[in-house]
Amino acid sequence: MIIKKQFLIMAIVLLVLTGALLSGCVDHYLPPQTRPKAPWVRDAVFAPDGKTIYFTLCGKRLSGLFVMDLEGKVKAWLLKDRFNCALFDPAVSPDGRHVAFAAWKGDDRGDLYLLDITSGGIRQLTDVSDYDRSPRFSHDGKRIFFLRHDSWGEFPSFDVPGGWDSDVFSLNVATGKVEQITRQKFHRLRNLSVFPHDRYILISTPKFIETGNLLFKLDLIDPRLMWPIVPDLYKFAKDPLHRLFDGHGFLLLKDSFLSRDGHYLVFAWQDPRHRDLSRWVGQQIFFCSMRDMQAHKITHFQNGVTPLDISPDNQWVLFRGHSDDQPMSGGVLPRTNLYMIRRDGGGMKHFSLDFSAVLSQPPANAKLP
């Protein structure tokens, strides 16, 4: 009887661990709860010119959407977050004039918005009972692709039918018309990127985990056509596959995205050998050519890190790590959780953020429509 009870406890633990593995960075998708003691960067993306960075910050005093230069000087506070750290997934239009983002509304919904950077005007793009996330502009700027989920981010076991079902949609920026692209009810769809010429997209889903892969290239003209994306990780581990308790293995790539020209893939991966608590090393960032799929490890932290974006010239990768929880002094937040590193793994920069120029100028558009 005692043995059976112990076995049941072990099985529950394994299920929880599996759900955590497949969820990726849970803090990124779960609804906000309480503001952290020290502000931290949630998302960050380069502007099309590569000279500025748009980011969302979660904190008690400062929270919302900001823009900074490459030295960490905050140039503008674009939108104040009136909920508990509820702004996600900023995406800058190809002409640099607009920022699309997702907002958790605090009323069991998530919608997309478009901010005019020059005027500060905000346009609501979607208004549904589902959860819209991950806006991505087409390369011509005429459409916004996004993911629509039936849950904001509660992660059930990956094999639960209907658990966080998702599909890909697109929105015509000029008319606001929304079109559903896929109708497969993917499980926990995420990591949306758009290939050049807007013919294909990159997505991640465990729906086809039996193939051994989570990351796929999908044809927008015929969404039934999908091809697995499989970076070469054998140089880092003899067996790079994460294995479930039934022995089934799959390549667990997380937080994946394409460079703007589609030539490179950036993703996070954890060596399965390092999941043992006695040998723990968190997920690291890899830079991979889409031509030969040769992956190169560019971070070497003990704790896990999360890639956020790659610069337009493909030279720098923004990523989120751990902050020192230092208090702000004189408008400066030292040693945040935002980093930047060259694609070859050199020149790493740990950002300090200087908010002194914007603290006295909170945005007038503090409320979403």
C-alpha positions as CSV (number, residue, x, y, z in Angstrom):
1,M,0.0,0.0,0.0
2,I,2.9,2.4,0.9
3,I,4.7,1.5,-2.3
4,K,1.6,2.3,-4.4
5,K,1.2,5.6,-2.6
6,Q,4.8,6.5,-3.3
7,F,4.4,5.6,-6.9
8,L,1.3,7.8,-7.2
9,I,3.2,10.7,-5.7
10,M,6.1,10.2,-8.1
11,A,3.7,10.0,-11.1
12,I,2.1,13.4,-10.0
13,V,5.5,15.0,-9.7
14,L,6.4,13.7,-13.2
15,L,3.3,15.2,-14.7
16,V,3.9,18.5,-13.1
17,L,7.5,18.6,-14.3
18,T,6.4,17.6,-17.8
19,G,3.8,20.5,-17.8
20,A,6.5,22.9,-16.7
21,L,8.9,21.7,-19.4
22,L,6.3,22.1,-22.2
23,S,5.1,25.5,-20.9
24,G,8.5,27.2,-21.4
25,C,8.8,30.4,-19.4
26,V,5.6,30.2,-17.5
27,D,5.8,33.8,-16.2
28,H,5.6,35.1,-19.7
29,Y,2.1,33.6,-20.4
30,L,0.4,33.4,-17.0
31,P,-2.0,36.2,-16.1
32,P,-0.4,38.8,-13.9
33,Q,-0.8,38.4,-10.2
34,T,1.1,41.0,-8.1
35,R,3.7,43.5,-9.0
36,P,7.3,42.5,-8.1
37,K,9.3,44.1,-5.4
38,A,11.8,45.4,-8.0
39,P,10.9,46.3,-11.6
40,W,11.8,43.8,-14.3
41,V,11.7,43.7,-18.1
42,R,9.1,41.3,-19.5
43,D,9.5,41.8,-23.2
44,A,12.0,43.7,-25.4
45,V,12.3,44.2,-29.2
46,F,14.5,46.2,-31.5
47,A,13.1,49.0,-33.6
48,P,13.6,48.4,-37.4
49,D,16.5,50.8,-37.5
50,G,18.3,48.8,-34.7
51,K,19.1,52.0,-32.8
52,T,16.3,51.8,-30.2
53,I,14.6,49.1,-28.1
54,Y,11.0,48.9,-27.1
55,F,10.3,47.1,-23.8
56,T,7.6,46.4,-21.3
57,L,8.4,46.8,-17.6
58,C,6.6,45.4,-14.7
59,G,6.9,47.2,-11.3
60,K,5.1,49.1,-8.6
61,R,6.2,52.6,-9.5
62,L,7.0,52.1,-13.1
63,S,5.0,49.8,-15.3
64,G,4.1,49.9,-19.0
65,L,5.7,50.4,-22.4
66,F,8.9,52.3,-22.8
67,V,11.6,53.0,-25.5
68,M,15.3,53.2,-24.8
69,D,18.5,53.7,-26.7
70,L,21.3,51.0,-26.9
71,E,23.0,52.5,-23.8
72,G,19.9,52.1,-21.5
73,K,18.8,55.7,-21.6
74,V,14.9,55.6,-21.5
75,K,13.7,58.1,-24.1
76,A,10.0,57.9,-23.7
77,W,7.3,56.3,-21.5
78,L,4.7,55.4,-24.2
79,L,2.0,53.7,-22.2
80,K,1.3,53.3,-18.5
81,D,0.0,49.9,-17.4
82,R,-3.2,50.4,-15.3
83,F,-3.4,46.7,-14.5
84,N,-0.9,44.4,-12.7
85,C,1.9,44.1,-15.3
86,A,-0.6,43.3,-18.1
87,L,1.2,44.5,-21.3
88,F,2.8,41.8,-23.4
89,D,4.4,41.1,-26.7
90,P,5.3,44.5,-28.3
91,A,6.0,44.4,-32.0
92,V,7.2,47.4,-34.0
93,S,5.8,48.0,-37.6
94,P,8.4,47.8,-40.4
95,D,8.1,51.6,-40.9
96,G,8.8,52.2,-37.2
97,R,5.6,54.2,-36.8
98,H,3.4,51.8,-34.7
99,V,3.7,49.3,-31.9
100,A,1.2,46.4,-31.7
101,F,0.9,44.8,-28.3
102,A,-1.3,42.4,-26.3
103,A,-3.1,43.4,-23.0
104,W,-4.6,41.2,-20.5
105,K,-7.8,43.0,-19.6
106,G,-8.4,41.8,-16.1
107,D,-11.8,40.5,-17.2
108,D,-10.9,37.1,-18.5
109,R,-9.9,38.5,-21.9
110,G,-6.9,39.4,-23.8
111,D,-7.0,41.8,-26.8
112,L,-4.6,43.4,-29.2
113,Y,-3.9,47.1,-29.6
114,L,-2.0,49.4,-31.9
115,L,-0.1,52.5,-30.6
116,D,0.8,55.4,-32.9
117,I,4.3,56.3,-31.7
118,T,4.1,59.9,-32.9
119,S,0.6,60.9,-31.7
120,G,0.3,58.5,-28.8
121,G,-3.2,57.4,-30.1
122,I,-4.3,53.9,-29.3
123,R,-6.5,51.8,-31.5
124,Q,-8.1,48.6,-30.3
125,L,-7.6,45.8,-32.9
126,T,-9.5,42.9,-31.4
127,D,-12.4,42.6,-28.9
128,V,-13.3,39.0,-28.3
129,S,-13.9,36.6,-25.4
130,D,-10.8,34.6,-26.2
131,Y,-7.1,35.5,-25.6
132,D,-5.2,37.2,-28.4
133,R,-1.4,37.2,-28.1
134,S,1.8,37.5,-30.0
135,P,1.1,40.1,-32.7
136,R,3.7,40.0,-35.5
137,F,3.7,42.4,-38.5
138,S,3.9,41.1,-42.0
139,H,7.0,42.3,-43.8
140,D,5.0,44.7,-45.9
141,G,3.3,46.1,-42.8
142,K,-0.2,45.5,-44.1
143,R,-1.1,42.7,-41.8
144,I,-0.6,41.6,-38.3
145,F,-0.5,37.9,-37.6
146,F,-1.4,36.7,-34.1
147,L,-2.3,33.8,-31.9
148,R,-5.8,33.3,-30.5
149,H,-6.1,31.0,-27.5
150,D,-9.0,29.8,-25.4
151,S,-7.0,30.4,-22.3
152,W,-4.4,33.0,-21.4
153,G,-1.9,30.5,-20.2
154,E,-2.9,28.0,-17.6
155,F,-0.9,24.9,-18.6
156,P,-2.7,21.5,-18.2
157,S,-1.0,18.3,-19.1
158,F,-0.1,18.5,-22.8
159,D,-2.2,15.5,-23.7
160,V,-5.5,16.9,-22.3
161,P,-7.9,17.3,-25.2
162,G,-8.8,21.0,-25.7
163,G,-6.2,22.1,-23.2
164,W,-5.3,25.7,-24.2
165,D,-6.4,25.3,-27.8
166,S,-5.0,27.9,-30.2
167,D,-5.0,28.9,-33.8
168,V,-3.3,31.5,-36.1
169,F,-5.1,34.5,-37.3
170,S,-4.3,37.6,-39.3
171,L,-5.6,41.2,-39.2
172,N,-5.7,43.7,-42.1
173,V,-4.2,46.9,-40.5
174,A,-6.2,49.2,-42.8
175,T,-9.6,47.6,-42.5
176,G,-9.4,45.8,-39.2
177,K,-10.8,42.6,-40.8
178,V,-9.7,39.5,-39.0
179,E,-9.1,36.2,-40.9
180,Q,-8.6,32.8,-39.4
181,I,-5.6,31.0,-41.0
182,T,-5.4,27.7,-39.2
183,R,-8.2,25.5,-37.9
184,Q,-6.3,22.8,-36.1
185,K,-6.8,23.8,-32.5
186,F,-3.1,23.5,-31.7
187,H,-2.2,22.8,-28.1
188,R,-0.4,25.8,-26.5
189,L,0.6,27.4,-29.7
190,R,3.4,30.0,-29.3
191,N,6.7,31.4,-30.7
192,L,5.2,33.0,-33.8
193,S,7.6,34.4,-36.4
194,V,7.0,35.4,-40.0
195,F,9.3,34.4,-42.8
196,P,10.3,36.9,-45.5
197,H,7.7,37.5,-48.2
198,D,4.9,36.5,-45.8
199,R,4.4,33.1,-47.2
200,Y,5.4,31.0,-44.2
201,I,5.3,31.3,-40.4
202,L,7.2,29.7,-37.6
203,I,5.2,28.2,-34.7
204,S,5.7,25.9,-31.7
205,T,3.2,23.4,-30.5
206,P,3.3,20.0,-28.7
207,K,0.3,18.8,-30.7
208,F,2.6,16.8,-32.9
209,I,5.0,15.7,-30.2
210,E,5.0,12.1,-31.5
211,T,7.2,13.4,-34.4
212,G,9.8,14.3,-31.9
213,N,9.5,18.0,-32.6
214,L,7.7,21.1,-31.3
215,L,8.9,23.7,-33.8
216,F,7.4,23.9,-37.3
217,K,7.4,25.9,-40.5
218,L,3.8,26.4,-41.7
219,D,2.5,27.3,-45.1
220,L,0.1,30.3,-45.0
221,I,-1.5,29.4,-48.3
222,D,-2.2,25.8,-47.3
223,P,-1.9,25.6,-43.5
224,R,-2.2,21.9,-43.6
225,L,1.4,21.8,-44.9
226,M,4.0,21.8,-42.1
227,W,7.7,21.0,-41.8
228,P,9.7,20.4,-38.6
229,I,12.6,22.7,-37.8
230,V,15.4,20.6,-36.4
231,P,18.6,22.3,-35.3
232,D,21.7,20.2,-34.9
233,L,22.3,19.9,-31.1
234,Y,24.2,16.6,-31.1
235,K,27.5,18.4,-30.7
236,F,26.2,19.5,-27.2
237,A,24.7,16.2,-26.1
238,K,24.8,12.6,-27.4
239,D,21.1,12.5,-26.8
240,P,19.6,16.0,-27.0
241,L,16.0,14.8,-26.7
242,H,14.0,15.3,-23.5
243,R,12.2,12.1,-22.6
244,L,8.8,11.5,-21.0
245,F,8.3,8.8,-18.5
246,D,7.2,6.4,-21.3
247,G,10.6,6.8,-23.0
248,H,9.2,9.0,-25.8
249,G,11.7,11.7,-26.8
250,F,11.3,15.1,-28.3
251,L,13.5,18.1,-29.1
252,L,12.4,20.7,-26.5
253,L,13.2,24.1,-28.2
254,K,11.8,27.1,-26.3
255,D,11.3,30.8,-27.0
256,S,12.2,30.4,-30.6
257,F,12.2,33.2,-33.2
258,L,13.5,34.0,-36.6
259,S,15.8,36.9,-37.7
260,R,13.9,39.4,-39.8
261,D,15.6,38.2,-43.0
262,G,14.8,34.5,-42.1
263,H,18.4,33.5,-42.3
264,Y,18.8,32.7,-38.6
265,L,16.9,31.0,-35.7
266,V,17.4,31.9,-32.1
267,F,16.1,29.6,-29.4
268,A,16.6,28.3,-25.8
269,W,17.4,24.7,-25.0
270,Q,18.4,22.9,-21.9
271,D,20.7,19.9,-22.1
272,P,18.6,17.0,-20.6
273,R,21.6,15.9,-18.5
274,H,21.5,19.2,-16.7
275,R,18.0,18.8,-15.4
276,D,19.3,16.7,-12.5
277,L,19.3,18.9,-9.4
278,S,22.9,17.9,-8.7
279,R,24.0,19.0,-12.2
280,W,21.5,21.7,-12.8
281,V,22.2,24.2,-15.6
282,G,19.2,26.2,-16.9
283,Q,18.2,26.7,-20.5
284,Q,20.8,28.6,-22.6
285,I,20.5,30.6,-25.8
286,F,21.5,29.2,-29.2
287,F,22.1,30.9,-32.6
288,C,21.4,28.8,-35.6
289,S,21.8,29.2,-39.4
290,M,18.6,28.2,-41.2
291,R,20.7,27.1,-44.1
292,D,22.7,24.3,-42.5
293,M,20.9,24.1,-39.1
294,Q,24.2,24.2,-37.2
295,A,23.5,25.6,-33.7
296,H,26.0,27.7,-31.7
297,K,25.7,28.2,-27.9
298,I,26.1,31.9,-27.0
299,T,25.2,32.0,-23.3
300,H,26.8,30.2,-20.3
301,F,24.7,31.0,-17.2
302,Q,24.0,28.7,-14.3
303,N,20.4,29.8,-14.3
304,G,18.1,29.7,-17.4
305,V,17.8,32.7,-19.7
306,T,15.2,33.7,-22.3
307,P,15.9,35.1,-25.8
308,L,13.7,38.0,-26.7
309,D,14.8,39.4,-30.1
310,I,17.6,39.7,-32.6
311,S,18.8,43.0,-34.0
312,P,17.9,43.9,-37.7
313,D,21.6,43.4,-38.7
314,N,21.6,40.0,-37.1
315,Q,24.5,40.9,-34.8
316,W,22.9,41.2,-31.3
317,V,20.5,39.1,-29.3
318,L,18.4,40.6,-26.6
319,F,17.6,38.3,-23.7
320,R,16.0,38.2,-20.3
321,G,17.9,36.8,-17.3
322,H,17.9,37.5,-13.6
323,S,18.1,40.9,-12.0
324,D,19.9,41.9,-8.8
325,D,16.7,43.4,-7.3
326,Q,18.5,46.6,-6.6
327,P,16.4,49.7,-5.7
328,M,16.1,52.6,-8.1
329,S,18.4,55.5,-7.3
330,G,18.2,58.9,-9.0
331,G,15.9,57.5,-11.6
332,V,18.4,54.7,-12.5
333,L,17.6,51.1,-12.2
334,P,21.0,49.3,-12.0
335,R,21.6,45.8,-13.3
336,T,18.2,44.9,-14.6
337,N,17.2,41.5,-16.0
338,L,17.7,42.7,-19.6
339,Y,20.9,41.7,-21.4
340,M,22.4,41.9,-24.9
341,I,25.0,39.7,-26.4
342,R,26.7,39.3,-29.8
343,R,25.7,36.4,-32.0
344,D,29.1,34.9,-31.4
345,G,28.7,34.9,-27.7
346,G,30.9,37.9,-27.0
347,G,30.4,41.5,-25.9
348,M,27.7,40.7,-23.4
349,K,26.0,43.8,-21.9
350,H,24.0,43.8,-18.7
351,F,21.7,46.8,-19.0
352,S,21.1,49.5,-16.4
353,L,18.1,51.6,-17.2
354,D,18.0,55.3,-16.7
355,F,14.4,56.5,-16.4
356,S,15.3,60.0,-15.1
357,A,14.1,61.7,-18.3
358,V,10.6,60.2,-18.2
359,L,9.7,60.0,-14.5
360,S,8.2,63.5,-14.5
361,Q,6.4,62.9,-17.8
362,P,4.0,59.9,-17.4
363,P,2.0,59.3,-20.6
364,A,-1.3,61.0,-21.0
365,N,-2.9,57.9,-22.5
366,A,-2.8,55.9,-19.3
367,K,-5.9,54.0,-20.1
368,L,-6.7,51.6,-22.9
369,P,-9.9,52.1,-24.9
